[in-house]
Amino acid sequence: MSTHEVALASAGHLPPLVCGGDGASLVQAKPGSPIGISGGAAFEPTLLTTAVRGTLIAYTDGLVERRGETLDTGLKRLLQTATDRCGTSLDDLLTSLVSELTGDSPTDDIALIGLRWLN
């Protein structure tokens, strides 16, 4: 198999990051209602196709948000850092994102989930 398809849904979360041979990009999924809201609109999945060795990363706002700057600035920093590290192992990619984007003293909690398709 040369590609993989995944369906994404969002409850207003930050856009997942896709990292591959072409660099990094953010996946804009149509947001549904926040989790826990009764009677909210149904989630509409966004289909994403990735190549073999493609990586999908979900993260919390602590990775990109900084006091005194826009969220767009943090997302651009995430894209640049990820693009520079896409060819590394998944562990090295995730470690680099945390260390390079937050330094030695993160000011917020951070969680990352990385999925890489190997074949």
C-alpha positions in Angstrom: 0.0 0.0 0.0 1.4 3.4 -0.9 -1.1 5.6 0.9 -3.3 5.5 4.0 -6.6 7.2 4.7 -7.7 8.5 8.0 -11.0 10.2 9.0 -10.6 13.2 11.4 -13.2 15.0 13.4 -12.8 18.1 15.5 -14.5 19.6 18.6 -12.8 22.9 18.1 -9.3 21.5 18.7 -6.1 22.9 17.1 -5.5 21.5 13.6 -3.5 18.3 13.5 -0.1 18.4 11.9 0.8 16.1 9.0 4.5 15.6 8.3 5.9 13.8 5.3 8.3 14.0 2.4 6.9 17.4 1.3 7.3 18.9 4.7 4.6 19.7 7.2 1.1 21.1 6.9 -1.9 21.6 9.1 -5.2 19.8 8.5 -8.2 21.9 8.8 -11.1 19.8 9.9 -14.7 21.2 10.0 -15.3 21.7 13.8 -18.4 20.2 15.4 -19.8 21.2 18.8 -17.5 21.1 21.8 -17.5 17.7 23.6 -20.1 17.6 26.3 -22.6 19.9 24.7 -25.9 18.1 24.4 -27.9 18.5 21.2 -24.8 19.7 19.3 -24.3 19.3 15.6 -23.0 15.9 14.4 -19.3 15.8 13.5 -18.5 15.8 9.9 -15.3 13.8 9.2 -12.4 15.2 7.2 -10.7 12.5 5.1 -6.9 12.7 5.0 -4.6 10.7 2.8 -1.1 10.2 3.9 1.9 8.4 2.2 3.8 5.6 3.7 6.0 7.0 6.5 3.6 9.9 6.8 3.1 11.2 10.3 0.0 12.6 11.9 0.5 14.6 15.2 -2.2 15.9 17.5 -1.1 18.3 20.2 -2.5 20.5 23.0 -2.3 24.3 23.0 0.6 24.4 25.5 2.9 23.4 22.6 2.1 26.5 20.5 0.4 29.2 22.5 2.6 32.0 24.1 1.5 35.0 26.1 1.7 38.1 24.1 1.6 36.6 20.6 -1.0 35.4 18.2 -1.9 31.7 17.8 -0.9 32.0 14.1 2.6 32.9 15.2 2.8 29.7 17.3 1.4 27.6 14.5 3.9 29.0 12.0 6.7 28.1 14.5 5.3 24.6 14.8 5.2 24.2 11.0 8.8 25.4 10.5 10.1 23.2 13.3 8.2 20.1 12.0 9.3 20.7 8.4 12.9 20.8 9.5 12.5 17.5 11.4 10.1 15.4 9.3 12.8 13.0 8.2 13.8 12.0 11.7 12.4 9.1 13.8 9.0 9.6 15.4 10.6 9.8 18.8 13.1 12.4 17.7 10.4 14.4 15.9 8.2 14.6 19.0 11.1 15.3 21.3 12.4 18.1 19.0 8.9 19.7 18.8 8.6 19.9 22.6 12.2 21.0 23.3 12.5 23.5 20.5 9.0 25.0 20.9 8.9 25.2 24.7 12.5 25.4 25.9 13.5 24.4 29.4 10.4 25.8 31.2 7.1 25.2 29.6 4.4 27.5 30.9 1.4 25.2 30.2 0.7 21.5 30.1 1.7 19.8 26.8 0.5 16.5 25.3 1.4 15.1 21.9 0.2 12.0 20.0 2.1 10.9 17.0 1.1 8.3 14.5 3.4 7.1 11.7 2.5 4.6 9.0 5.4 2.3 8.3 4.0 0.4 5.3 
